[in-house]
């Protein structure tokens, strides 16, 4: 039953979003309404009684822009290639976008920027990457790879 409720919530959330764009997306709405109606027909058959109309919609997860870990690998490659010179977050993200042939009409660049910052900040905290901007900045930051000492 939990799966049915979760599934209905996902479909309902997707349907709610499409209703806002109804003029441009009538075909997708028709398909989702049919799937939602199918779930609504099955839910009353379950021994646990739930009012399907009371299940609120939830937003489904966005698909990944690249395979798991690829953003971090790209950031590390780009920073190492800069040989200790600072590179801005936007430059790192644009390199990642080019390397992975990401269509920016399907993925928000701001989402990738946030993911890059969330990846770089812990690396800076561990001392692997140098943060070349104040932590509390609201501007685009810059980062540098911390060069390892070649010997003592």
N, C-alpha and C positions, 0 to 999 in steps of 0.2 A: 504494500500500500504506500509505503514511503516513496518508493520509486515512482509510482503513479502520480503522487502529489508533486514530487519534484519535477517530473516530466511535464505535468500540466502547468506548473509554475513557470518553467522555462518557456513553454509555448505561449503562455499567457503574456509573459514579459515581452517576448518577441512581437506578439500581436499588438500589444499596447504601443510599442515603438513605431510599428508600421502604420498604425492608425493616424499618427501625426503626419506621416508622409503619404497618406492614402491617395492623394491625387496622382502621385508619381508611381505608386507601387500597387495598383489594384490586383494584379495577378498573384503576387506573393501573399497578399492578404487573403485571397480566396483559398489558397493552398493551406495556409496556417489555420484558417477557420475550419476547414474540413478536418485537419488533424486534431484540432481542439475538440470538435464535435465528436470525433471518434473516441477520444479519451473520455469525454463526458458521458458517452454511452456505456463505457466499460466500468467506470468508477462506481456507479450504483450497484453493479453486479457483485462487488466485493463484499465479504461478510462484515468488514469494518465500514460503517456508514459515514460518509463524508459528503458535505454539500460542495459539489464541484465548483459552483459559482463563488464560493467563499475563498477559494484558493487564489491568492494574489499572484500576479506575475513577477518574475525576477529576470534580471538581465543575464543572458548567457555569456560565457567567457569568450573573449576575443581570441581568434586564432593567432598563433605565434607568427612573427614576421620572418623568423629563421629558426633552424633547429636549435634545441636546447644547448646552451653553452657557446653558441657561435658568436654572440655579441661580445662576450668576455674574450674569446680567442682573437677576435678582430681588434678589440681595443688594445690588447697586449701586443699584437703584431705591429699595429700602427705606432704605438708609443715606443717600442723597441727600435723601429725603423727611424724614428726621429732622433735617436742617439742622445737622449737626455734633454733635448730641446722641448720647451712647452708646446703643447698642441691643444687647441680649444676643443671643448666638448662638441661643438657644431662640426668642426673639421673631422673629428673622430667618427661622429654619426654619419656624416656624408660619405666617408670612406667605407663604412660598414654597409650603407645603402647601396653603393656602387658595387662592392665586392659580392653582395648577395642578390643583386638584381631585384631589389625591393621596389614595388610600384607604390609611390607615395600618394597615389589617388586612392589606394586601398588601406594604407596604414598611415596614421598621423605621425608626422615627424616629431611632434611634441612628446608622443608616447615613447618613441625610441630614445629621445633625449632624456626623459625621466628614467628609463631603464638603464641608460648608460651611466647617469649620475649615481643610481642605486648600486651599480656594479663597481664604479670607480671609488666611491667613498669608503667602502670597507677595505679596498686595496690600499688606499691612502692611510687609513687607520692602522693597517698592518705594516706600513712602511715600504711597501712594494712600489707604490706610485707616489709621486710628490704632488701635492695640491699646490698649485701656483697662484691661488686666489684665496681671499678670506673665506672661511667656512660659511659665514652668514651672508655671503654675497647673493644678490638677486640677479646679477648679470651672468652671462655665460662664463663659465670658469675655464681654466686651462690646467693641463696635467702634464707631468713628465715621468718617464720611466726612471726609477732609481738604478743607476749603474752599479753593478756589483764590483767590489774591489777584486782585481785580478790576482792579488797576492799580498803578503805582508812584507 
